[in-house]
Amino acid sequence: MGAFGWFWKAMGARSERNNKKSKAIVDNAAQAQSSLAELDDAAVADAARNAVKNGAIADKETFLAALAVASERRLGMSPFTVQSQAVLRLLEGDVIQMATGEGKTLVGAMAATGFALSGKRVHLVTVNNYLAGRDADWMRPLVEFFGLSVAAVTEKMDADARRAAYRSDIIYAPVNELGFDVLRDNQITDRSQTVQAHADVALVDEADSVLVDEALVPLVLAGNRPGEAPTGHITNVVSRLREDIDYTLGEDGRTVALTDDGAHRVERALGIDSLYSEENIGTILVKVNLALHAKALLIRDIHYLVVDGKLQLIDASRGRVADLQRWPDGLQAAVEAKEGLEVSEGGRILDTITLQELMRRYPLVCGMTGTAVEATDQLRQFYDLHVSVIDRHKELQRFDEADRIYATLEDKNQAIVDEISQVHATGQPILVGTHDVAESEELAEALQERGIEVNVLNAKNDAEEAKIIAEAGDIGRVTVSTQMAGRGTDIKLGGADESDHDAVAELGGLAVYGTSRYRTARLDNQLRGRAGRQGDPGLSLFFVSLEDDIVRQGGEDESLAAQPDESGRIQSKRVSDFVEHCQRVTEGQLLEIHAQTWKYNQLLADQRVSIDKRRDALLDTDTAWQELAEHNPQRAAELEDLPAEVKEAAAREIMLYHLDLAWADHLELMDDVRESIHLRAIARETPIDEYHRIAVREFKELAHRAKSEAFNTFAEVSIDSEGAHLDENGLARPSATWTYMVSDNPLAGSGNSALRGIGNMFR
């Protein structure tokens, strides 16, 4: 079993014991349900409340029975045994794995109700605004049955509406909105301006996506910089460089570098002596490389779209437009310049927080997803969370066919079109998972040339998602989708009303095809999980070529000899094992990146805790006035006629202004250090150690500078009955703020190597 075999054996035994215990409780609850069903609503609700003692559920059987009765009466849904079992594991703080179509929405609502009845406020974390609003409305009758309140927080709500929603017992909200509200609350100057209320529990839907895939995505609050506008000069210079003359691409198509001629051309255009001089290497050279990255490596319709003159990033893990995402400002500006768009103002970063840091603020985190087992290592390492696998209500009938492996992309793409054509002729519905917008459109075009009507679902038409997915399981349907159809979707056989369910089942159910393996097995399994819901038949099959990115990257230093047949297909266990190996390598690379990035982020996260404590002290006590008055008693004496609350508010505003400014300066500095820290390796220093050394030193300076500047402002600024007039001294807070997410790795998640050209992909 390997060096750690004993550990995984113990973990498996623990999980099995927990599941056995849960099943016994659920069996007893089913017996209690019949007697509770004879009571009126008030008595059932009282039974659930009485099952809670000292903030914990003491009588779990009665509690589950009451939830089941309420669900049946208010939602017309009687929970399956496995759903009740899942509720128990969530209440114990696990991440549960439940298959597609097993009813995670009801499970989440039941568990959230349990936490709320125990006196805990719950944030039910979703992946988008639509699901937050839909699920809150759908589950409201169940929650309100027990006298609890429920609300949704969505993107378009104003501060007052958010404030009211956050006071509910159960709040459905997208993870990014929760983070943005944390950041905005960290800019307030009076406690009455707070929007969020403390929450005890984060119950995370699509937990592996939020807690692992996107855990290191920074959420950013930015503010305008008065009088400052971007020039875009560097991006314009780089946009005129020529491939193979001024720059060259790496063999893997994922790196780019200036030639000597290219460097000289840039230096002449910018009027500098050398890009590689000490004063330029950490500033101008970084910006030139970002612009070159944008020009040579980022491809329209794969990494981003251009819609109505605006750049829209594509979330590679979901295939959707990432509405609020930006790349780091230099890269964002470079792509905008490349596309001839107006270069947007990046603004000043006022504060930032990663999703991982956000989730770690909750006293208790639990979650649910269809693919948790493959993320067990990450969930344990970064959150100390355990995974419980919940059995299916009905046995899986889907057939997962072995990968079909081809020598070249051309052979593979031809085989995909042939396979779809043959299966479509039988009337069996088909869902094809592609890796990007361009690939989905190329495949759809190739199928249409064969006379096959295709529904395309990608980031360009995600508004039609519900309609397309609702009919994707009907007879004769062919749906070509990016990873949008891989999460949070439920495709029913026979169409939305399931009128042709039996006919489709006779044909073999939904056939799911993947055009390439993803970088993690979890994403593969998300796509597979679209077929075979609730005991329905189905098929899944992935096509792979030895030219796919995952094979090229995962097997970068290895050679493989294989003999394809006349169609280019390779039928060899050795080759199949090699593809599996390549995927494991890329998964390991992603985990290592996650671990390294966590080390960089964690120190700033610890420093944020100190900033938060300082802010709380300034907001909730008279600390600001006491410190300023003690440092400058003469100035304090000049203000003695003002009411105490006015003086304290003015002092608070002064102190908070300089604390927030110093923190923003610190984030900007550490971002610059991070950009150039790899250069420390040249001097034989460990980059992460050097980063920590600089961060600690600068944070000490931050605290000193914030106080020193506040003391100076207190001595100089006008303070009267209306407070401190900071704006008269040029110290006004930004007049406009906005939020966005930074997509740090725009090349992550590619399937077929688009960097070598996507023309005629399926010809």
Secondary structure, 3 states (H helix, E strand, C coil): CCCCHHHHHHHHHHHHHHHHHHHHHHHHHHHHHHHHCCCCHHHHHHHHHHCEECCEECCHHHHHHHHHHHHHHHHCCCCCHHHHHHHHHHHCCCEEECCCCCCHHHHHHHHHHHHHHCCCCEEEEECCHHHHHHHHHHHHHHHHHCCCCEEECCCCCCHHHHHHHHCCCEEEEEHHHHHHHHHHHCCCCCHHHCCCCCCCEEEEECHHHHHHHCCCCEEEEEECCCCCCCCCHHHHHHHCCCECCCEEECCCCCCEEECHHHHHHHHHHHCCCCCCCHHHHCCHHHHHHHHHHHHHHCCECCCEEEECCEEEEEECCCCEECCCEECCHHHHHHHHHHCCCCCCCCCEEEEEEEHHHHHCCCCEEEEEECCCHHHHHHHHHHHCCCEEECCCCCCCEEEECCCEEECCHHHHHHHHHHHHHHHHCCCCCEEEECCCHHHHHHHHHHHHHCCCCCEEECCCCHHHHHHHHHHCCCCCCEEEECHHHHCCCCCCCCCCCCCCHHHHHHHCCEEEEECCCCCCHHHHHHHHCCCCHHHCEEEEEEEEECCCHHHHHHCCCCCCCCCCCCCCEECCHHHHHHHHHHHHHHHHHHHHHHHHHHHHHHHHHHHHHHHHHHHHHHHHCCHHHHHHHHHCHHHHHHCCCCCHHHHHHHHHHHHHHHHHHHHHHHHHHHHHHHHHHHHHHHHCCCHHHHHHHHHHHHHHHHHHHHHHHHHHHHHHCCEECCEECHHHHCCCCCCCEEEEEECCCCCCCCCCCHHHCCCCCCC
